């Protein structure tokens, strides 16, 4: 099978809840190492609630020789708490941060010194100069809390111009939304790379729940097809593989700078996708079989 020209890839994980899962995650990361990711990021819970697990996963990744990136959310945080976290990240060798406003956990008072993701980006730059490479979030289908599409574009431009190196998008299934967003921010003078976030489809119930909560649109035809499969997991995965492969093909043909995969702490779906796209030497049949 022919292999596509090297396209930079990155992978996102969420922190393990216990030592048993952490051991399993080490194996998953090893499986995915064949993709030679540019970096692997670890999510950060609302209000920093998973900080210990996030930092533990980062240390494990660094010990494995992986370029690790930490998510860092600022809503509800103080300058002192973020300053301490930045110092800890520097001490462990992390050089990349996914800077986010984040969400407050239920029952948490607003407070804090930061209101927007752009405030966090500015603070990181003022405290650490160019030490960290900073990724920010982008929403091709408009942030669910934005007052309007225009307001969302303006907020993104402010965040990017505060010192971001690149942006990672929320996942989506409509390539036109990505290209329109990219063109709109380019017209505003924002030149940082905008890397599409890719979500494999393996579980329709989970996907619909996530999408409803984060504002991602599942096109009607995709939603109906997924619903028609009922509990037929194999058909859901096969259909999902076709849909997301076609999406990635269109994005790559349109010149995206890289792909960022939301792994959901699984290796098989991402390996299968990359194999279908010619982005890995792993045999396509082997990867597809593993994904089922």
C-alpha positions as CSV (number, residue, x, y, z in Angstrom):
1,X,0.0,0.0,0.0
2,X,1.3,3.5,-0.9
3,X,2.1,5.8,2.0
4,X,1.1,9.5,1.9
5,X,3.6,12.2,2.2
6,X,4.4,12.8,5.9
7,X,1.7,14.8,7.6
8,X,2.3,16.0,11.1
9,X,0.0,14.3,13.6
10,X,-0.8,14.9,17.3
11,X,-2.8,12.9,19.8
12,X,-5.0,13.8,22.7
13,X,-5.5,11.7,25.8
14,X,-7.3,12.2,29.1
15,X,-5.7,11.3,32.4
16,X,-6.1,7.8,33.9
17,X,-8.3,7.5,36.9
18,X,-6.2,4.9,38.6
19,X,-2.9,2.9,38.4
20,X,-4.5,0.1,36.5
21,X,-5.7,2.4,33.8
22,X,-2.4,4.2,33.8
23,X,-0.6,0.9,33.0
24,X,-3.1,0.2,30.2
25,X,-2.5,3.7,28.8
26,X,1.2,3.1,28.6
27,X,0.5,0.2,26.2
28,X,-1.9,2.3,24.2
29,X,0.7,5.1,23.8
30,X,3.2,2.4,22.7
31,X,0.8,1.1,20.1
32,X,0.3,4.6,18.7
33,X,4.0,5.5,18.7
34,X,4.2,4.0,15.2
35,X,2.5,7.2,14.0
36,X,5.5,9.2,15.3
37,X,3.3,12.0,16.7
38,X,4.6,15.6,16.9
39,X,3.3,15.7,20.4
40,X,0.7,14.0,22.7
41,X,-1.5,16.2,24.9
42,X,-3.3,15.5,28.1
43,X,-6.6,17.1,29.1
44,X,-7.1,19.2,32.2
45,X,-10.4,18.9,34.1
46,X,-12.8,21.7,34.7
47,X,-11.3,24.1,37.2
48,X,-8.1,22.1,37.2
49,X,-9.8,19.1,38.8
50,X,-7.6,16.6,37.2
51,X,-4.3,18.4,37.6
52,X,-2.6,15.6,39.6
53,X,-3.6,13.0,37.0
54,X,-2.7,15.3,34.1
55,X,0.8,16.0,35.5
56,X,1.3,12.3,36.3
57,X,0.5,11.3,32.7
58,X,2.8,14.0,31.4
59,X,5.7,12.7,33.5
60,X,5.1,9.2,32.2
61,X,5.1,10.4,28.6
62,X,8.3,12.4,29.1
63,X,9.9,9.3,30.6
64,X,8.9,7.4,27.5
65,X,10.6,10.0,25.3
66,X,7.3,11.5,24.1
67,X,6.9,15.2,23.4
68,X,4.2,16.0,25.9
69,X,1.8,18.9,25.9
70,X,-0.3,19.9,28.9
71,X,-3.8,21.3,28.6
72,X,-4.1,24.3,31.0
73,X,-7.4,25.9,31.8
74,X,-7.7,29.3,33.6
75,X,-11.3,29.9,34.6
76,X,-11.5,30.2,38.3
77,X,-7.7,30.2,38.6
78,X,-5.5,32.9,40.1
79,X,-2.3,34.3,38.7
80,X,-0.4,32.6,41.5
81,X,-1.9,29.2,40.8
82,X,-1.2,29.4,37.1
83,X,2.4,30.7,37.9
84,X,2.9,27.6,40.1
85,X,1.6,25.3,37.4
86,X,3.9,26.8,34.7
87,X,6.9,26.4,37.0
88,X,6.0,22.7,37.6
89,X,5.5,22.1,33.8
90,X,8.9,23.7,33.1
91,X,10.6,21.7,35.8
92,X,9.3,18.4,34.3
93,X,10.3,19.3,30.8
94,X,7.0,20.2,29.2
95,X,7.5,22.8,26.4
96,X,4.0,22.9,24.9
97,X,0.7,24.1,26.4
98,X,-2.8,23.9,25.1
99,X,-4.2,27.1,26.7
100,X,-7.9,27.1,27.4
101,X,-10.5,29.1,29.2
102,X,-12.1,25.9,30.4
103,X,-15.3,25.2,32.2
104,X,-16.1,25.6,35.9
105,X,-17.1,22.4,37.7
106,X,-20.6,22.3,39.0
107,X,-21.0,24.3,42.2
108,X,-17.7,26.2,41.7
109,X,-17.8,29.9,42.3
110,X,-16.6,32.0,39.3
111,X,-13.8,34.1,40.9
112,X,-10.3,33.9,39.6
113,X,-8.1,36.3,37.7
114,X,-8.9,35.2,34.2
115,X,-12.0,35.6,32.1
116,X,-10.9,34.5,28.6
117,X,-8.4,32.1,27.0
118,X,-6.7,35.2,25.6
119,X,-5.9,36.3,29.2
120,X,-4.2,33.0,29.8
121,X,-2.1,33.2,26.6
122,X,-1.0,36.7,27.5
123,X,-0.1,35.7,31.0
124,X,1.9,32.7,29.9
125,X,3.9,34.9,27.5
126,X,4.5,37.6,30.1
127,X,5.7,35.0,32.6
128,X,7.7,32.7,30.4
129,X,8.5,34.5,27.2
130,X,8.9,32.1,24.2
131,X,9.7,29.1,26.4
132,X,6.3,27.4,25.6
133,X,4.7,26.6,22.3
134,X,1.1,27.6,22.9
135,X,-1.9,26.0,21.2
136,X,-5.3,27.6,21.5
137,X,-8.8,26.2,20.8
138,X,-10.8,27.0,17.6
139,X,-14.4,26.4,16.9
140,X,-15.2,26.0,13.1
141,X,-18.9,25.7,14.0
142,X,-18.9,28.6,16.4
143,X,-18.3,28.4,20.1
144,X,-21.5,27.3,21.8
145,X,-21.4,30.3,24.2
146,X,-20.5,32.9,21.5
147,X,-22.9,35.8,21.1
148,X,-22.6,35.6,17.3
149,X,-20.3,34.1,14.6
150,X,-18.6,37.5,14.2
151,X,-18.0,37.8,17.9
152,X,-16.5,34.3,17.9
153,X,-14.1,35.1,15.1
154,X,-13.1,38.3,16.9
155,X,-12.5,36.5,20.1
156,X,-10.4,33.9,18.3
157,X,-8.3,36.6,16.6
158,X,-7.6,38.3,20.0
159,X,-6.6,35.0,21.4
160,X,-4.3,34.1,18.5
161,X,-2.7,37.5,18.5
162,X,-2.0,37.3,22.2
163,X,0.8,35.0,21.5
164,X,-0.5,31.6,20.2
165,X,1.7,29.5,17.9
166,X,-1.2,27.4,16.5
167,X,-4.8,26.4,17.1
168,X,-6.5,23.0,17.5
169,X,-10.1,22.9,16.5
170,X,-13.0,21.3,18.2
171,X,-13.9,18.1,16.2
172,X,-16.4,18.5,13.4
173,X,-17.8,16.5,10.5
174,X,-18.4,19.3,8.0
175,X,-15.2,20.1,6.2
176,X,-16.8,23.3,4.7
177,X,-17.1,24.7,8.3
178,X,-13.3,24.3,8.8
179,X,-12.4,25.9,5.4
180,X,-14.8,28.8,6.0
181,X,-13.4,29.4,9.5
182,X,-9.8,29.3,8.2
183,X,-10.6,31.7,5.3
184,X,-12.4,34.1,7.6
185,X,-9.6,34.3,10.2
186,X,-7.0,34.7,7.4
187,X,-9.0,37.6,6.1
188,X,-8.7,39.1,9.6
189,X,-4.9,38.8,9.4
190,X,-4.6,35.7,11.6
191,X,-1.8,33.5,10.1
192,X,-1.2,30.8,12.8
193,X,-1.7,27.2,11.6
194,X,-5.2,26.0,12.3
195,X,-5.1,22.2,12.9
196,X,-8.4,20.3,12.6
197,X,-9.4,18.0,15.5
198,X,-10.5,14.6,14.4
199,X,-12.9,12.4,16.4
200,X,-13.2,8.7,15.3
201,X,-16.7,7.4,15.4
202,X,-16.9,4.2,17.4
203,X,-19.9,4.6,19.7
204,X,-23.0,6.5,18.5
205,X,-24.5,7.1,21.9
206,X,-21.3,8.5,23.3
207,X,-20.7,10.7,20.2
208,X,-24.1,12.2,20.3
209,X,-23.8,13.0,24.0
210,X,-20.4,14.6,23.6
211,X,-21.6,16.6,20.5
212,X,-24.7,17.9,22.2
213,X,-22.7,19.1,25.2
214,X,-19.9,20.8,23.2
215,X,-22.0,22.2,20.3
216,X,-20.6,20.0,17.5
217,X,-23.1,19.5,14.7
218,X,-23.6,15.9,13.6
219,X,-25.1,16.2,10.1
220,X,-28.6,14.8,9.9
221,X,-27.7,12.1,7.4
222,X,-24.9,10.8,9.7
223,X,-27.1,10.9,12.8
224,X,-29.9,9.0,11.1
225,X,-27.6,6.4,9.7
226,X,-26.0,5.9,13.2
227,X,-29.4,5.6,14.8
228,X,-30.5,3.1,12.1
229,X,-27.7,0.7,13.2
230,X,-29.1,0.4,16.7
231,X,-26.7,-1.8,18.8
232,X,-24.9,-3.1,15.8
233,X,-21.4,-2.0,16.9
234,X,-19.6,-3.4,13.9
235,X,-21.8,-1.5,11.5
236,X,-21.4,1.7,13.5
237,X,-17.6,1.4,13.4
238,X,-17.4,0.5,9.7
239,X,-19.7,3.4,8.8
240,X,-17.8,5.8,11.1
241,X,-14.5,4.8,9.6
242,X,-15.8,5.6,6.1
243,X,-17.2,9.0,7.2
244,X,-14.1,10.2,9.1
245,X,-11.7,8.8,6.5
246,X,-13.6,10.8,3.8
247,X,-13.5,13.9,6.0
248,X,-9.7,13.6,6.5
249,X,-9.2,13.0,2.8
250,X,-11.0,16.3,2.0
251,X,-9.1,18.2,4.7
252,X,-5.7,16.9,3.5
253,X,-6.6,17.7,-0.1
254,X,-7.5,21.2,1.1
255,X,-4.0,21.7,2.5
256,X,-4.4,21.4,6.3
257,X,-1.1,21.7,8.1
258,X,-1.6,18.7,10.4
259,X,-4.2,16.5,12.0
260,X,-5.0,16.3,15.7
261,X,-6.7,13.1,16.9
262,X,-9.0,12.8,19.9
263,X,-8.0,9.3,20.8
264,X,-10.6,8.8,23.6
265,X,-7.8,6.7,25.2
266,X,-8.0,4.1,22.5
267,X,-5.4,3.1,19.9
268,X,-7.2,1.0,17.3
269,X,-9.5,3.6,15.8
270,X,-6.8,6.1,15.2
271,X,-4.4,3.5,13.8
272,X,-7.1,2.3,11.4
273,X,-7.9,5.8,10.2
274,X,-4.2,6.6,9.6
275,X,-3.8,3.3,7.8
276,X,-6.8,4.1,5.5
277,X,-5.2,7.5,4.9
278,X,-1.8,6.1,4.1
279,X,-0.2,7.8,7.0
280,X,1.3,4.8,8.7
281,X,3.1,1.6,7.5
282,X,0.7,-0.5,9.5
283,X,-1.2,-2.9,7.3
284,X,-4.7,-1.6,6.6
285,X,-6.4,-5.0,7.1
286,X,-4.7,-5.5,10.5
287,X,-5.7,-2.1,11.7
288,X,-9.3,-2.4,10.5
289,X,-9.6,-5.8,12.2
290,X,-8.2,-4.4,15.5
291,X,-10.7,-1.5,15.3
292,X,-13.6,-3.9,15.2
